[in-house]
Amino acid sequence: MNNDTEEFYRRLPKVELHAHLNGSVSWETIEKLIKKKPHLNIEHSMTAIGRGQRRTLDECFQVFKVIHQLVDTEEDILMVATDVIKEFAADSVKYLELRSTPREEKNTGLTKRKYIETIIRAIQMCKNEGLDIDVRFLVAIDRRNGPEVAMETVKLAEEFLLSSDGLVVGLDVSGDPTVGSVKTLLPALERAKNSGLKLSLHLSEVPSQLEESDLLLNLPPDRIGHGTFLHPEVGGSQGLVDKVLKHNIPLELCLTSNVKGQTVPCYSKHHFKYWYQLGHPTVICTDDKGVFCTELSQEYQLAASTFGLSREAMWKLSQQAIDCTFAPEVVKEQLRQKWTDLQPQVF
Ligand code: 6MZ
């Protein structure tokens, strides 16, 4: 890839809607954390999946556990969140929805409430510094933790929806898709929806989740994370696809994450193609830019080269992502204006 192409995708204004905070921690920030906690004996190879490497999804989830050991105080969270926001801003991300699972750490006095407050503080600090990026937050539910924790998380998110000055906008359901039953989480998700929290749900990230995906699509969610196995060509069903189309639910698609986590065999077989060809709203995202060693500009570049899309088509894709954000209409309008101002005369 030549420098000119790289430069185009770096400068392209972008929207990032699927970024897990602890999966997004860069090499540089991990380095600072390792220095702070040498007794943990953690090495870089344990926190990131490098170029050409692949892991099973199960192994990816082990990586998050290692990172969680490194990030366990308010101070760490503040540093991690500010670094991640600044890195996205440096990659010309103009609007970012970060998501993270609130954690309690008895050893350090961290509570779930403080966890969310600290991320909000990081967002506000970046705003005060004048960074050219609008950041919002989705409170994440880890499906492994079951219905009680899910309900408790929804109640906490509801409080922040009212008190965070619009910074907390919704809820994410993530975690190891092979563990836990989402059926038991439905009452919590229904409550969240009724209280005005937007829902972005990981759906069909692994095969054979037809019943679960069908239940979740009936909510319906406001956005879908991955949706890798929804369509019939990969063992999903036309019924599921029809529901996604009927409710016009945008998909958050993360190419490198899916290839490195081996849920997709190679870039050219990524389900981006299926949904893009249908003209359905798809948003290119990173998932875990630290763990999967990528950047949003790189994901755009990869999608363009893999599927033979022009710069103009990629510009349109990034522009259309604005409609899929959970931001209020006035913010969407400001973003649309920004894209108009930045649009090149010729591509
Ligand atoms: C499902 C994922 C994920 O919340 O500590 N997470 N859940 N599928 C994925 N695909 C690879 N990548 C990340 O960030 C780490 C957490 O995000 C979720 C997992 O629950 C992981 O523990 P936070 O900031």
Residues whose N, C-alpha, C, O or C-beta is under 5 A from the ligand:
A	BS01	6MZ	H20 L21 N22 G23 F64 R99 S100 T101 A140 D142 S174 G175 D176 D288
